[in-house]
Structure formats: C-alpha cells, structure tokens
Amino acid sequence: MRRNNYESGVIINAALDDTQIDAIVAKFKELIANNGGDLKNTDLWGRKRLAYMIQKQKVGYYVFFRFEAPSEFILKLERMYKLEENILRFLTLKLDKYALAELEKQSANLAVKAEIIPEIPVIAEVEVKVDEK
C-alpha cells in the first residue's frame, strides 16, 4: 500500500456557528486518522470573502489539512466531502518532494522569526488631558 503526502483545502459554509464548524473539522480529522492517515498539520484560516458566490454564499471558512495517507483513501475522503452539505468546495493535492521541502523551509523561517522578535514590554497607561476651548 503506497503512502503519499497530501494537502486538502476545504471551504465550509461560514454561516454556521463556530461549534458547528469545529465539529466538521473534528469529523474530518477523525476520518483521516481512522483510515490510516497521519495528520501533520491543520491550518484554520477562518472566515474569508469569496472571489465569487458559491451556492449563494459570499463568505467561506477556509481549512487546510496536511497529512500522509494511503493513495486509496483519497477517493473515500473526497466522497465524504461531497456528502457533507456544509462544504462548499474542496481540493486535494498530492505533495511532491519539492513542495514538502518548501513547506519545511517556510516552517523553519516562521520558527526563526518567532525567536528573533522580542516580547514587547507593556508601557504604563498615561492619561492625556485635552483642553476644550
């Protein structure tokens, strides 16, 4: 059984409550784990304006799953996306070695930037009085 790295982007109906969106995300995380997948990362981008209307919606909630799974699982995953009525669009990509190298490079850069940026000290609040004349 061949295992590949994938990234799956999903646009969820943004009219749902946050708890409903979290339930959908948890459902697909569990689906990936239960079918031999190894979930590497989940990026929750949140609510974003769509470039064009999809199913009469102007706003969507973007979620990206990055995982390693058997190639046979992708058909099952995309079928579950189609059956979930609150998913507006989805796209699953197979990541090659160059894409994986670029993702590692980006995550390393983010880690370095987090170390470089110092904590900003909190300055005491100063009350400014303005003469109203």
HUNORPE-V655617 format. One record per residue. N is the residue number from 1. RES is the residue in one small letter. SS is DSSP state (h for helix, s for strand, l for the rest). NEAR is the number of other C-alpha atoms within 8 Angstrom. D_LAST is the distance of its C-alpha to the last C-alpha in Angstrom with 2 decimals. Layout:
{{N & RES & SS & NEAR & D_LAST} {N & RES & SS & NEAR & D_LAST}}
This chain:
{{1 & m & l & 4 & 80.38} {2 & r & l & 5 & 77.96} {3 & r & s & 8 & 74.40} {4 & n & s & 10 & 71.57} {5 & n & s & 11 & 67.85} {6 & y & s & 12 & 65.66} {7 & e & s & 12 & 62.05} {8 & s & s & 11 & 61.30} {9 & g & s & 11 & 58.03} {10 & v & s & 12 & 57.24} {11 & i & s & 12 & 54.59} {12 & i & s & 13 & 54.17} {13 & n & s & 12 & 52.67} {14 & a & l & 9 & 48.97} {15 & a & l & 5 & 48.82} {16 & l & l & 7 & 50.64} {17 & d & l & 7 & 49.06} {18 & d & h & 6 & 48.74} {19 & t & h & 6 & 51.67} {20 & q & h & 8 & 53.85} {21 & i & h & 10 & 53.05} {22 & d & h & 8 & 53.81} {23 & a & h & 8 & 57.10} {24 & i & h & 8 & 58.10} {25 & v & h & 9 & 57.31} {26 & a & h & 8 & 59.28} {27 & k & h & 8 & 62.15} {28 & f & h & 8 & 62.54} {29 & k & h & 9 & 62.21} {30 & e & h & 8 & 65.02} {31 & l & h & 9 & 67.05} {32 & i & h & 13 & 66.92} {33 & a & h & 10 & 67.91} {34 & n & h & 7 & 70.71} {35 & n & l & 8 & 72.34} {36 & g & l & 8 & 72.86} {37 & g & l & 11 & 69.52} {38 & d & s & 9 & 67.55} {39 & l & s & 12 & 63.80} {40 & k & s & 8 & 62.14} {41 & n & s & 7 & 58.51} {42 & t & s & 9 & 56.32} {43 & d & s & 7 & 53.08} {44 & l & s & 7 & 50.70} {45 & w & s & 9 & 48.32} {46 & g & s & 8 & 46.77} {47 & r & s & 9 & 45.59} {48 & k & s & 9 & 45.41} {49 & r & s & 7 & 45.25} {50 & l & s & 9 & 48.73} {51 & a & s & 5 & 49.55} {52 & y & s & 5 & 51.39} {53 & m & s & 8 & 52.07} {54 & i & s & 8 & 54.81} {55 & q & l & 5 & 56.31} {56 & k & l & 5 & 53.33} {57 & q & s & 8 & 50.90} {58 & k & s & 10 & 47.92} {59 & v & s & 11 & 47.15} {60 & g & s & 15 & 49.65} {61 & y & s & 12 & 49.79} {62 & y & s & 13 & 51.43} {63 & v & s & 14 & 53.87} {64 & f & s & 12 & 56.20} {65 & f & s & 12 & 59.28} {66 & r & s & 12 & 61.14} {67 & f & s & 12 & 64.60} {68 & e & s & 12 & 68.24} {69 & a & s & 14 & 70.79} {70 & p & s & 12 & 74.24} {71 & s & l & 9 & 74.34} {72 & e & l & 6 & 75.90} {73 & f & h & 9 & 72.84} {74 & i & h & 8 & 70.56} {75 & l & h & 7 & 72.38} {76 & k & h & 8 & 71.86} {77 & l & h & 10 & 68.18} {78 & e & h & 8 & 67.50} {79 & r & h & 8 & 69.50} {80 & m & h & 8 & 67.30} {81 & y & h & 9 & 64.19} {82 & k & h & 8 & 65.69} {83 & l & h & 6 & 66.51} {84 & e & l & 7 & 62.99} {85 & e & l & 6 & 61.31} {86 & n & l & 6 & 57.74} {87 & i & s & 12 & 58.34} {88 & l & s & 12 & 57.32} {89 & r & s & 7 & 58.71} {90 & f & s & 10 & 60.36} {91 & l & s & 7 & 61.84} {92 & t & s & 8 & 64.06} {93 & l & s & 7 & 64.84} {94 & k & s & 8 & 67.53} {95 & l & s & 11 & 66.12} {96 & d & l & 7 & 68.40} {97 & k & h & 6 & 68.57} {98 & y & h & 7 & 66.10} {99 & a & h & 8 & 63.44} {100 & l & h & 9 & 64.02} {101 & a & h & 8 & 63.72} {102 & e & h & 8 & 60.40} {103 & l & h & 8 & 59.05} {104 & e & h & 8 & 60.15} {105 & k & h & 8 & 58.49} {106 & q & h & 8 & 55.18} {107 & s & h & 8 & 55.30} {108 & a & h & 8 & 56.14} {109 & n & h & 8 & 53.16} {110 & l & h & 8 & 50.82} {111 & a & h & 8 & 52.34} {112 & v & h & 8 & 51.86} {113 & k & h & 8 & 48.21} {114 & a & h & 7 & 47.61} {115 & e & h & 7 & 49.13} {116 & i & h & 6 & 47.22} {117 & i & l & 6 & 43.70} {118 & p & l & 5 & 42.67} {119 & e & l & 4 & 40.73} {120 & i & l & 4 & 37.00} {121 & p & l & 4 & 35.86} {122 & v & l & 4 & 33.08} {123 & i & l & 4 & 30.15} {124 & a & l & 4 & 28.42} {125 & e & l & 4 & 25.21} {126 & v & l & 4 & 22.12} {127 & e & l & 4 & 18.95} {128 & v & l & 4 & 15.83} {129 & k & l & 4 & 12.58} {130 & v & l & 4 & 9.37} {131 & d & l & 4 & 6.17} {132 & e & l & 3 & 3.81} {133 & k & l & 2 & 0.00}}
